[in-house]
Amino acid sequence: MKRLFVIATFVGAVFGAGSLRAQDTPVVTAYVEPDSILIGDRFDYVIDVEKDLVQVVDFPVFEPREGEIELVESFPVDTLQRDGRKLRLRKRYRLAAFGEGKYNLGVARVLYADKNILDTLSSRDSLYLEVATFQIDSTSQSIYDLKPQKTLPFQLREIKDYITWGLLILLLLAAGVYALHRWLAKRGKGFGDLFKPAPPLPPHVAAIQALETLHNQKLWQNNRHKQYYSGLTDILRTYIAARWGIGAMEMTSDEIIEAMRGEELPDKARMDLTSILRDGDLVKFAKAMPDGEQNESDYLKAYYFVEETKIVEETAQPESDPMQN
């Protein structure tokens, strides 16, 4: 009898614990909202779970029915209520139905884990959704041809804004043109002066600028003697052509020297020109390698040749007032 009592007590304890666990199991409820829609409309599939704080539940991943029901959006789990250790959670799915009929969505299921327990919990009732479509009575409806395009009469208000903005822009442009005209008039100029090309530089100014640019390139310092002397002699040829009207660009050095015999030049300028042209021919054709002193000397000779032969513009002398004598 004592042995039977122990067995009965053990069995009672097991079933009692099972009954207590059953009472503590999370409760799953579900519904669809709304439960009746038109084809193509959206509806919400909602699952609520009431559980203890330490219990873990995992909501399902919705599997759409291809061509009938599709998932639009899965919202995050929301905590609706908390009372002590009790929590109420909600998971919402946004779905869309594309097939007409009445659907049995079945019961909602969630995965439940508590210590060593792993189970699937379901809602009590199955969920149903009714999807309706538009009813078209073809017998009472007539089919017509497409209507031709209708041309509406032109109305000024359709382009009123464009006209307003256009006039405003024209007014601003006119004000800008007038302000520019006043600014030019104060300086003794007109609109034509804005489009005139800049007057050409005097030959000696262009030659001096070209010589300074050549000097700053430091060609002979980098063993580029041929390029240095080619540039130096070309600058002098260009200057001679512009200063005296001699076709020096197509002439040889001897032809240039001969052509310049008829021009009035200082003796030093004439000798400097001959020296530069001869040195240039030796470097370009005989591959001579002048030293740094000679390179600088030829540059200075070219510079002073231009300075000594440039056209000096005479400034008009102010007329004396006979009343002051």
C-alpha positions as CSV (number, residue, x, y, z in Angstrom):
1,M,0.0,0.0,0.0
2,K,2.8,2.4,0.8
3,R,4.4,1.6,-2.6
4,L,1.1,2.3,-4.4
5,F,0.8,5.6,-2.5
6,V,4.2,6.7,-3.6
7,I,3.4,5.9,-7.3
8,A,0.0,7.7,-7.0
9,T,1.7,10.8,-5.5
10,F,4.3,10.9,-8.3
11,V,1.7,10.6,-11.0
12,G,-0.4,13.3,-9.4
13,A,2.6,15.6,-9.2
14,V,3.4,15.1,-12.9
15,F,-0.1,15.7,-14.1
16,G,-0.4,18.7,-11.7
17,A,2.8,20.2,-13.1
18,G,1.5,19.7,-16.6
19,S,-1.8,21.3,-15.7
20,L,0.1,24.3,-14.2
21,R,2.3,24.5,-17.3
22,A,-0.8,24.5,-19.5
23,Q,-2.2,27.4,-17.6
24,D,1.1,29.3,-18.1
25,T,1.4,28.6,-21.8
26,P,1.1,31.8,-24.0
27,V,-2.3,32.5,-25.5
28,V,-2.4,33.1,-29.3
29,T,-5.3,35.0,-30.9
30,A,-5.5,36.2,-34.5
31,Y,-7.8,38.1,-36.9
32,V,-7.9,39.7,-40.3
33,E,-8.9,43.4,-40.7
34,P,-11.1,43.8,-42.8
35,D,-12.3,40.3,-43.5
36,S,-14.0,41.3,-46.8
37,I,-12.3,43.3,-49.5
38,L,-12.3,44.0,-53.2
39,I,-9.8,42.3,-55.5
40,G,-6.4,44.1,-55.3
41,D,-7.2,45.8,-52.0
42,R,-5.0,45.4,-48.9
43,F,-5.9,43.9,-45.5
44,D,-4.0,43.3,-42.2
45,Y,-3.3,39.9,-40.8
46,V,-2.9,40.4,-37.0
47,I,-1.5,38.0,-34.4
48,D,-1.7,38.8,-30.6
49,V,0.2,36.8,-28.0
50,E,-0.2,37.0,-24.2
51,K,2.8,35.6,-22.4
52,D,5.0,35.7,-19.3
53,L,8.0,38.0,-19.3
54,V,10.6,35.2,-19.5
55,Q,8.8,33.2,-22.2
56,V,10.0,33.5,-25.8
57,V,7.9,33.5,-28.9
58,D,8.8,33.8,-32.5
59,F,6.3,35.0,-35.1
60,P,6.0,33.2,-38.4
61,V,7.4,34.4,-41.7
62,F,4.5,34.9,-44.1
63,E,4.5,32.7,-47.2
64,P,2.4,34.3,-49.9
65,R,0.2,32.3,-52.2
66,E,1.5,33.1,-55.7
67,G,-1.0,34.9,-57.8
68,E,-3.5,35.1,-55.0
69,I,-2.2,36.7,-51.8
70,E,1.1,38.6,-51.5
71,L,2.9,40.2,-48.6
72,V,3.1,44.0,-48.9
73,E,4.8,44.9,-45.5
74,S,5.7,43.1,-42.3
75,F,5.6,45.5,-39.3
76,P,7.8,45.1,-36.3
77,V,6.4,43.4,-33.1
78,D,4.6,45.9,-30.9
79,T,4.1,45.7,-27.1
80,L,0.4,46.5,-26.5
81,Q,0.2,46.0,-22.7
82,R,2.4,45.1,-19.7
83,D,0.9,44.1,-16.4
84,G,3.5,42.8,-14.0
85,R,5.1,39.8,-15.6
86,K,2.4,39.6,-18.2
87,L,3.0,41.0,-21.7
88,R,0.7,41.4,-24.7
89,L,2.5,41.4,-28.1
90,R,1.2,42.1,-31.5
91,K,2.5,41.3,-35.0
92,R,0.9,42.8,-38.0
93,Y,1.3,41.8,-41.7
94,R,0.0,44.0,-44.5
95,L,-1.2,41.7,-47.4
96,A,-3.0,42.1,-50.7
97,A,-5.4,39.7,-52.5
98,F,-5.5,39.3,-56.2
99,G,-7.8,36.4,-56.7
100,E,-11.6,36.3,-56.2
101,G,-13.1,33.9,-53.7
102,K,-13.3,33.0,-50.1
103,Y,-10.0,32.0,-48.6
104,N,-9.4,29.8,-45.5
105,L,-6.2,31.3,-44.0
106,G,-6.1,28.6,-41.4
107,V,-5.0,29.1,-37.8
108,A,-2.2,31.5,-36.8
109,R,0.9,29.7,-35.4
110,V,3.8,31.0,-33.4
111,L,6.9,29.2,-32.1
112,Y,7.2,29.0,-28.3
113,A,10.3,28.4,-26.2
114,D,10.5,28.2,-22.4
115,K,13.6,26.6,-20.8
116,N,13.6,23.0,-22.3
117,I,10.3,23.4,-24.0
118,L,10.0,24.1,-27.8
119,D,6.6,24.0,-29.2
120,T,4.2,25.5,-31.8
121,L,1.2,27.3,-30.5
122,S,-1.9,28.0,-32.6
123,S,-4.9,30.3,-32.4
124,R,-8.2,28.6,-31.6
125,D,-10.2,29.4,-34.8
126,S,-9.3,29.5,-38.4
127,L,-9.3,32.9,-40.2
128,Y,-11.3,33.5,-43.4
129,L,-11.1,36.2,-46.0
130,E,-13.6,37.0,-48.7
131,V,-12.4,38.7,-51.9
132,A,-15.0,40.1,-54.3
133,T,-14.7,41.7,-57.7
134,F,-16.7,44.2,-59.7
135,Q,-19.7,42.8,-61.4
136,I,-20.2,44.0,-64.9
137,D,-23.5,43.4,-66.7
138,S,-22.4,43.3,-70.3
139,T,-26.0,42.9,-71.5
140,S,-27.0,46.3,-70.1
141,Q,-23.8,48.1,-71.2
142,S,-23.1,49.4,-74.7
143,I,-19.6,49.4,-76.3
144,Y,-18.7,52.6,-78.1
145,D,-15.8,53.6,-80.3
146,L,-13.0,55.8,-79.0
147,K,-13.9,59.4,-79.1
148,P,-11.7,61.6,-81.3
149,Q,-9.3,64.1,-79.7
150,K,-11.0,67.3,-78.7
151,T,-9.3,70.6,-79.3
152,L,-10.2,73.1,-76.7
153,P,-10.2,76.9,-77.5
154,F,-7.1,78.8,-76.6
155,Q,-7.4,80.8,-73.4
156,L,-5.1,83.6,-72.4
157,R,-4.9,82.5,-68.7
158,E,-3.0,79.4,-69.8
159,I,0.1,81.5,-70.7
160,K,-0.5,84.4,-68.4
161,D,2.3,83.3,-66.0
162,Y,4.7,82.9,-68.9
163,I,3.9,86.4,-70.2
164,T,4.4,87.9,-66.8
165,W,7.8,86.3,-66.2
166,G,8.9,87.1,-69.7
167,L,8.0,90.8,-69.3
168,L,9.8,90.9,-66.0
169,I,13.0,89.4,-67.5
170,L,12.9,91.8,-70.4
171,L,12.5,94.7,-67.9
172,L,15.6,93.5,-66.0
173,L,17.6,93.1,-69.2
174,A,16.6,96.6,-70.3
175,A,17.7,98.0,-66.9
176,G,21.0,96.2,-67.2
177,V,21.6,97.5,-70.7
178,Y,20.8,101.1,-69.7
179,A,23.2,100.8,-66.7
180,L,26.0,99.5,-68.9
181,H,25.4,102.3,-71.4
182,R,25.7,104.9,-68.7
183,W,28.9,103.3,-67.4
184,L,30.4,103.3,-70.9
185,A,29.3,106.8,-71.6
186,K,31.2,108.1,-68.5
187,R,34.3,106.6,-69.9
188,G,33.8,107.9,-73.4
189,K,33.0,104.5,-74.9
190,G,30.1,102.8,-76.6
191,F,28.8,99.3,-77.0
192,G,31.0,98.8,-80.1
193,D,34.1,99.2,-78.0
194,L,33.1,96.0,-76.0
195,F,33.6,93.9,-79.1
196,K,36.6,95.5,-80.7
197,P,39.7,93.2,-80.7
198,A,42.6,94.4,-78.6
199,P,45.0,96.5,-80.6
200,P,48.2,94.6,-81.6
201,L,51.2,95.1,-79.4
202,P,54.0,97.2,-80.9
203,P,56.8,95.0,-82.4
204,H,59.3,95.8,-79.7
205,V,56.8,95.1,-76.8
206,A,55.9,91.7,-78.3
207,A,59.6,90.9,-78.8
208,I,60.6,91.9,-75.2
209,Q,57.7,89.8,-73.7
210,A,58.7,86.8,-75.9
211,L,62.4,87.1,-74.8
212,E,61.4,87.2,-71.1
213,T,59.2,84.1,-71.5
214,L,62.0,82.3,-73.3
215,H,64.5,83.2,-70.6
216,N,62.1,82.0,-67.8
217,Q,61.9,78.5,-69.5
218,K,65.5,77.8,-68.7
219,L,66.1,75.7,-71.8
220,W,69.9,75.9,-72.1
221,Q,70.2,75.2,-68.3
222,N,68.6,71.8,-69.1
223,N,70.9,71.1,-72.1
224,R,68.2,72.1,-74.6
225,H,70.5,74.4,-76.5
226,K,68.9,73.9,-79.9
227,Q,65.4,74.8,-78.6
228,Y,66.9,77.8,-76.9
229,Y,68.6,79.3,-79.9
230,S,65.7,78.4,-82.2
231,G,63.4,80.4,-80.0
232,L,65.9,83.3,-79.7
233,T,66.4,83.6,-83.5
234,D,62.7,83.2,-84.2
235,I,61.9,86.1,-81.9
236,L,64.4,88.3,-83.7
237,R,63.0,87.2,-87.1
238,T,59.5,88.1,-86.1
239,Y,60.6,91.4,-84.7
240,I,62.5,92.3,-87.9
241,A,59.5,91.3,-90.1
242,A,57.1,93.5,-88.1
243,R,59.6,96.4,-87.6
244,W,61.0,96.8,-91.1
245,G,58.6,94.7,-93.2
246,I,61.3,92.3,-94.2
247,G,60.3,88.6,-94.8
248,A,62.8,87.4,-92.3
249,M,60.9,84.3,-91.4
250,E,61.6,82.8,-94.8
251,M,65.2,84.0,-95.1
252,T,68.5,82.4,-94.1
253,S,70.8,84.1,-91.7
254,D,73.0,85.5,-94.5
255,E,69.9,86.8,-96.3
256,I,68.7,88.6,-93.2
257,I,72.1,90.2,-92.6
258,E,72.3,91.3,-96.3
259,A,68.7,92.7,-96.2
260,M,69.5,94.7,-93.0
261,R,72.5,96.4,-94.7
262,G,70.1,98.9,-96.2
263,E,68.6,99.9,-92.8
264,E,70.0,102.5,-90.5
265,L,71.2,100.6,-87.4
266,P,73.7,101.4,-84.7
267,D,76.9,99.6,-85.3
268,K,76.7,97.6,-82.1
269,A,73.1,96.5,-82.9
270,R,74.2,95.3,-86.4
271,M,77.1,93.3,-84.9
272,D,74.9,91.9,-82.1
273,L,72.3,90.7,-84.7
274,T,75.1,89.0,-86.8
275,S,76.6,87.4,-83.8
276,I,73.3,85.9,-82.6
277,L,72.3,84.6,-86.0
278,R,75.8,83.0,-86.5
279,D,75.7,81.4,-83.0
280,G,72.2,80.1,-83.7
281,D,73.3,78.4,-86.9
282,L,76.2,76.7,-85.2
283,V,74.0,75.3,-82.5
284,K,71.1,74.2,-84.8
285,F,73.2,72.8,-87.7
286,A,76.7,72.1,-86.3
287,K,75.4,70.9,-82.8
288,A,77.6,73.3,-81.0
289,M,77.2,73.5,-77.2
290,P,77.9,77.1,-76.0
291,D,78.7,77.6,-72.3
292,G,76.4,79.5,-69.9
293,E,78.2,82.8,-70.3
294,Q,77.7,82.8,-74.1
295,N,74.0,81.8,-73.8
296,E,73.3,84.7,-71.4
297,S,75.4,87.0,-73.6
298,D,73.3,86.2,-76.7
299,Y,70.1,86.7,-74.7
300,L,71.3,90.2,-73.6
301,K,72.4,91.0,-77.2
302,A,68.9,90.2,-78.5
303,Y,67.3,92.2,-75.7
304,Y,69.4,95.3,-76.4
305,F,69.0,94.9,-80.1
306,V,65.3,95.3,-79.7
307,E,65.6,98.2,-77.3
308,E,68.1,100.1,-79.5
309,T,66.1,99.7,-82.7
310,K,62.5,100.1,-81.5
311,I,60.4,102.9,-82.9
312,V,60.3,105.8,-80.5
313,E,56.9,107.5,-80.4
314,E,57.3,111.3,-80.4
315,T,55.1,113.0,-77.8
316,A,53.5,116.2,-79.0
317,Q,55.0,119.3,-77.3
318,P,52.4,121.7,-75.9
319,E,52.1,124.9,-77.8
320,S,53.4,128.0,-75.9
321,D,50.9,130.7,-75.2
322,P,52.1,133.8,-77.0
323,M,50.4,135.9,-74.2
324,Q,52.9,134.6,-71.7
325,N,55.9,135.9,-73.7
